[in-house]
Amino acid sequence: MRIARQRIVSILRQRGQQVRADWVERELPELVDLDEHIGLLATLRLDPADLAEAPSP
């Protein structure tokens, strides 16, 4: 499953994690494959199930 990178960035910014959000914007593709980036999502403390359920902007 893929999700818009902007969804991840938005969540990080809401948490006040501006530096991480900026890094995600630079390094990840526009559509992020949740299976391929599972380790990174875990590092960012993002649950792929929550990302998949939320509508992408």
Beta strands, then each sheet from edge to edge (+ up, - down):
strand 1: 2-4
strand 2: 31-33
sheet 1: 1+ 2-
end
